[in-house]
Amino acid sequence: MEALILQMLETFKELSYIGIMLALTFEFVPAELVLPLAGYWVYEGDINLFGAIFAGSIGGVLGPLTLYALGRYGGRVAIIKFGKYFFIKEEHINKSDEFFEKYGGSVAFLGRFIPGVRTAISIPCGMSKMNVWKFILYTYLAMLPITAIYVYLGYRLGPQWENAGEIFSQYANYLLIPIVILIIWMIVKRRKLSTQ
């Protein structure tokens, strides 16, 4: 499967930045594969680092936007029926629903940093008819640092770009610590507001 995806990505390479955006629009193509590979293309001199990060961040919004639309216009029944085509199981939807119930619209940002919630979080955002512009903004703000790290790792690793995911996971906790602090702060703030 990975070999097939890599072959497809080589076709996208010919489309340059638009190819990166398109590759990330399909939720079945892992960003963990596309972004370091884009970094390798930077290393090879085919594209610019900042252009790759920008294109990757836009593509990182387009993919979740398709799931948002599925949630908004298809509802839970359609998601359970068609979610398998996006590698989304009902348990992912349930986890995302619970997360959305706890944290509201901010999950469009926070959920991107949590494995098991990351992909499916767009669905409850759509089902709750969250403002689409707010959803796009939150998703972009979350995708920008993740994209930048993966593309930069791919660039620095050069021909060993496939090791980027392993390296990212070693340092992911340093990225997650400020997110956890933000979540705790939001919970405390929400509880204070509900008791007033």
C-alpha positions in Angstrom: 0.0 0.0 0.0 2.8 2.4 1.0 4.6 1.7 -2.3 1.4 2.5 -4.2 1.0 5.8 -2.3 4.7 6.7 -3.0 4.2 6.1 -6.7 1.1 8.3 -6.6 3.1 11.0 -4.8 5.8 11.0 -7.5 3.0 12.0 -9.9 2.0 14.8 -7.5 5.6 16.0 -7.5 5.2 17.1 -11.1 2.4 19.4 -9.9 4.8 21.0 -7.4 3.0 22.9 -4.6 -0.4 22.1 -5.9 0.6 18.4 -5.9 1.4 18.7 -2.1 -2.0 20.3 -1.5 -3.8 17.7 -3.5 -2.0 14.8 -1.9 -3.1 16.0 1.6 -6.7 16.5 0.4 -7.1 12.7 0.3 -7.4 11.7 4.0 -6.2 8.1 3.2 -2.8 9.5 2.2 -0.9 10.0 5.6 0.5 13.5 6.1 3.4 11.8 8.0 4.4 10.4 4.6 3.6 13.4 2.3 5.2 16.2 4.4 8.7 14.7 5.0 8.7 13.7 1.3 8.0 17.3 0.4 10.9 18.2 2.7 13.1 15.8 0.6 12.0 17.6 -2.5 13.2 20.8 -0.9 16.5 19.1 -0.2 16.7 18.1 -3.8 16.1 21.7 -4.8 12.8 21.1 -6.6 10.7 23.4 -4.4 11.2 26.1 -1.8 11.0 25.3 2.0 8.5 28.0 2.9 6.4 27.2 -0.2 6.3 23.6 0.8 5.2 24.5 4.4 2.5 26.8 3.1 1.2 24.3 0.5 1.3 21.5 3.2 -0.7 23.7 5.7 -3.4 24.5 3.1 -3.6 20.8 2.1 -3.8 20.0 5.8 -7.0 22.1 5.9 -8.6 20.8 2.7 -8.5 17.2 3.8 -10.3 17.9 7.2 -12.7 20.2 5.3 -14.0 17.2 3.3 -14.7 15.4 6.5 -16.3 18.5 8.0 -18.6 18.6 5.0 -19.5 14.9 5.3 -20.4 15.6 9.0 -22.4 18.7 8.2 -24.4 17.4 5.2 -24.3 13.7 5.7 -24.8 13.2 9.4 -23.8 10.3 11.5 -25.5 7.6 9.4 -23.5 8.7 6.3 -20.3 8.9 8.3 -20.7 5.3 9.6 -21.5 4.2 6.1 -18.8 6.0 4.2 -16.2 6.6 6.9 -14.4 3.4 6.1 -13.3 4.9 2.8 -11.4 7.5 4.9 -10.1 4.9 7.3 -12.4 6.2 10.0 -14.1 3.7 12.4 -17.1 4.2 14.5 -14.9 4.2 17.6 -12.9 7.2 16.2 -16.2 9.0 15.7 -17.3 8.2 19.3 -14.0 9.5 20.7 -14.2 12.6 18.7 -17.8 13.2 19.8 -16.8 12.9 23.5 -13.9 15.3 22.9 -16.1 17.8 21.1 -18.7 17.7 23.9 -16.0 18.5 26.5 -14.1 21.3 24.6 -16.5 22.7 22.0 -15.3 24.5 18.9 -11.7 24.7 20.1 -11.3 21.0 19.3 -10.8 22.0 15.6 -7.4 23.2 16.9 -6.7 21.0 19.9 -7.9 17.7 18.4 -5.2 17.8 15.7 -2.5 17.1 18.3 -4.2 14.0 19.8 -3.7 10.5 18.1 -7.0 8.7 17.6 -8.9 12.0 17.5 -6.8 13.9 15.0 -8.5 12.7 11.7 -12.1 12.2 12.9 -12.4 15.4 14.9 -13.6 17.3 11.8 -16.8 15.2 11.7 -18.4 16.4 15.0 -17.4 19.9 14.0 -19.4 19.5 10.8 -22.3 17.8 12.6 -22.6 20.6 15.1 -22.6 23.1 12.2 -19.6 24.9 13.6 -18.8 28.1 11.7 -16.8 27.0 8.7 -14.4 30.0 8.7 -13.7 29.4 12.4 -13.1 25.7 11.6 -10.7 26.6 8.8 -8.8 29.1 10.9 -8.4 26.7 13.9 -7.4 23.8 11.6 -4.8 26.0 9.8 -3.3 27.2 13.0 -2.9 23.6 14.2 -1.6 22.3 11.0 1.0 25.0 10.4 3.5 24.0 13.2 3.0 20.3 12.5 3.6 20.8 8.8 6.6 23.0 9.4 8.2 20.4 11.6 7.6 17.4 9.3 8.8 19.3 6.1 11.9 20.7 7.9 12.7 17.2 9.2 12.4 15.8 5.7 14.6 18.6 4.4 17.3 18.1 7.1 17.3 14.3 6.7 17.5 14.4 2.9 17.7 10.8 1.5 16.7 9.4 5.0 13.5 11.5 5.0 11.5 8.3 5.8 12.9 8.5 9.4 11.1 11.8 10.0 8.0 10.2 11.6 10.2 8.3 14.1 12.1 11.4 15.0 8.9 13.5 15.3 7.4 11.0 17.7 10.5 11.2 19.9 10.0 15.0 20.3 6.2 15.1 20.0 5.9 15.4 23.8 7.6 18.8 23.7 5.0 19.9 21.3 2.2 18.3 23.3 3.1 19.9 26.7 1.9 23.4 25.8 -1.2 21.9 24.2 -2.0 20.0 27.4 -1.5 23.2 29.5 -3.9 25.0 27.1 -6.5 22.2 27.5 -6.2 22.4 31.3 -6.5 26.2 31.3 -9.6 25.9 29.1 -11.2 23.4 31.4 -10.6 25.5 34.4 -11.9 28.6 32.6 -15.0 26.8 31.5 -15.8 25.5 35.0 -15.4 29.0 36.4 -17.8 30.4 33.9 -20.4 27.7 34.5 -20.3 28.3 38.3 -20.9 32.0 37.9 
